[in-house]
Amino acid sequence: MKKTVAAIAVSLCLVGPSKSMAYSGELWLSQAETKFAQPASMLAHGFLAGVVHSWNGRRGQKNPQLCFDSPASELQIRNLMAIVKDYISKKSPDLKVSAQGIIRAAMMTEFPCR
């Protein structure tokens, strides 16, 4: 419980005052690059897992190209982290945009729908 509260407190400090701000790719990457098991690293892992697991195997109704289909064997968090970091390194997306969008784009590139 204390660790959960601490993680929430850290995330609030990192995001800043209560201005309606998206969780940016820049913030996600800075947290993802912290030492494993640190609160910031765990926030990045959790966010990534949430995006991937909520979108895996889905297709957008209005835009069917917005989909990805990751095989279960590839859903280990270390694999997913490497995929997103590699995508950022190679594609240099605007990290000021939503981390969710960057993660989805990385997954769609790596695991296109079949």
VOTORLUM-170485 format. One record per residue (C-alpha): x, y, z. Coordinates in pm, whole numbers. Each point is the difference from the previous one (the first is absolute). Example, Ala and Ser with C-alpha at 12.3 -4.5 7.8 and 13.67 -1.06 7.14 Angstrom:
BEGIN
{{1230; -450; 780}}
{{137; 344; -66}}
This chain:
BEGIN
{{0; 0; 0}}
{{278; 245; 92}}
{{178; -70; -330}}
{{-322; 63; -195}}
{{-54; 332; 176}}
{{364; 92; -59}}
{{-28; -86; -370}}
{{-310; 216; -35}}
{{173; 286; 180}}
{{303; -30; -227}}
{{-219; 0; -310}}
{{-182; 311; 116}}
{{329; 176; 64}}
{{136; -101; -338}}
{{-312; 108; -188}}
{{-20; 327; 187}}
{{-287; 207; 131}}
{{-353; -102; -77}}
{{-17; 136; -352}}
{{-171; -244; -231}}
{{317; -141; -154}}
{{43; -315; -202}}
{{263; -251; 103}}
{{253; 93; -268}}
{{245; -219; -183}}
{{275; 215; 147}}
{{-113; -75; 356}}
{{-50; -368; -78}}
{{349; -33; -148}}
{{165; 182; 291}}
{{-175; -237; 241}}
{{74; -307; -213}}
{{370; 81; 7}}
{{20; 9; 379}}
{{139; -295; 194}}
{{-233; -299; 5}}
{{-225; -28; 307}}
{{20; 372; 72}}
{{-344; 166; 24}}
{{43; 190; -327}}
{{106; -316; -184}}
{{-298; -190; 136}}
{{-238; 275; -115}}
{{141; -26; -353}}
{{-32; -381; 9}}
{{-356; 14; 127}}
{{-108; 260; -253}}
{{152; -198; -285}}
{{-164; -323; 115}}
{{-337; 174; 29}}
{{17; 143; -352}}
{{120; -323; -158}}
{{-241; -232; 177}}
{{-298; 227; -60}}
{{71; 35; -374}}
{{152; -338; -89}}
{{-207; -173; -268}}
{{-237; 294; -48}}
{{-82; 186; -317}}
{{-139; 351; -11}}
{{-358; 1; -126}}
{{41; 321; -196}}
{{359; -63; -100}}
{{83; -373; -25}}
{{371; 69; -61}}
{{32; 113; 364}}
{{65; -341; 144}}
{{272; -231; 115}}
{{2; -366; 81}}
{{279; -111; 234}}
{{54; -369; 52}}
{{-24; -99; 368}}
{{363; -115; -2}}
{{108; 358; -75}}
{{-199; 169; 275}}
{{273; -9; 262}}
{{54; 352; 128}}
{{375; -1; -75}}
{{-76; -84; -366}}
{{-262; 274; -22}}
{{230; 257; 162}}
{{274; -84; -251}}
{{-244; 30; -291}}
{{-120; 345; 104}}
{{351; 130; 79}}
{{126; -133; -335}}
{{-293; 163; -181}}
{{77; 333; 169}}
{{369; -31; -86}}
{{-61; -83; -367}}
{{-306; 213; -79}}
{{64; 302; 224}}
{{-369; 75; 61}}
{{-107; 325; 163}}
{{32; -96; 366}}
{{-227; 284; 107}}
{{-301; -197; -126}}
{{-186; -259; 204}}
{{203; -299; 113}}
{{-299; -218; -87}}
{{24; 104; -365}}
{{372; -68; -16}}
{{-41; -340; 162}}
{{-283; -93; -236}}
{{202; 112; -303}}
{{298; -208; 116}}
{{-218; -307; 49}}
{{-176; 44; -335}}
{{340; 22; -168}}
{{133; -312; 173}}
{{-321; -205; -4}}
{{-221; 97; -294}}
{{-345; -156; -10}}
{{-30; -321; -198}}
